[in-house]
């Protein structure tokens, strides 16, 4: 992107931090051997030390033991391993019932649907208009046949933070395993497995200025889970394949670089975006919870105009954001998240997500909102929907 470009789609992917790259480079040229002590040569032992160090760093961010952290290729594999691994381990022993929320990210939703085809029963939890799970319904659905509940820590589109401590306690009291997708909260929102009885946690490097293609799954010691990919015995015999040592090292360094001060700064930018849009553009709805949300997400619907058109026009000005419009979805379906919180197709199609990262600044906000206001104004003038809205 050019010098004048503004990137606000950090929930999809983040720019790699130079310090992360510096940490990774020696793994490609110096310590490039397979991470093993089996063969006894020094290069393999050095690689093993790097892998173990990265594992310990990332586990500590969750208050976990190093042996409870399994490296994967990213949040998709982590969530697949959590759901399918538990199903494989417990499906014939305890039950074949799983509960997930309606607004989970696709790795969880599609894994649940795949398990349905294999004979598992899946219930999909409703959420309220802010995106919070209805815990009363969860209590009603739980039974002695329920092997797993999966509710995300924070939503990938609207940023709503769930009360996973309450959900985890409910599951623990009912003897049911609990998984949470923390892809968008890891290092951004505190999550301590010593305080919250969660059994499995999905995390990923691609949302915190780390490399793509590396993630992790926290598996509490003693949790019944089976490997879903056959091969070697790597990652405590849960994830076969040669370890991605550069990725693991980069992931650990990326996690170290996130600070509370940075998260507070992103929250201030987020609040400024919401405030300035409310002051400047009429007929706009904030999606998600106003206060219980991740610090770097603002999702708003601009009524009587298509989010696809807004996104394309902003791109012409060098501004990158994302939309819940069906036109930008390969499935050609409107955002299941906006629909899940009670929105209609018009609200989903007009939604824009601003997701912030390390390289965003407060000074970008005024330029974004100024251009956005003019784009929305012009689109409403030429849109039949805009005329209905009285623009």
Helices and strands as residue ranges (DSSP letters): E 6-7, H 18-29, H 42-61, G 66-68, E 69-72, H 75-90, E 97-101, H 106-117, E 121-125, H 135-141, E 146-150, H 164-174, E 177-181, E 200-204, E 215-219, H 234-237, H 245-257, H 260-280, E 284-287, E 297-302, H 307-316, E 319-320, E 322-323, G 326-328, H 336-340, H 345-349, E 351-355, H 363-382, H 384-388
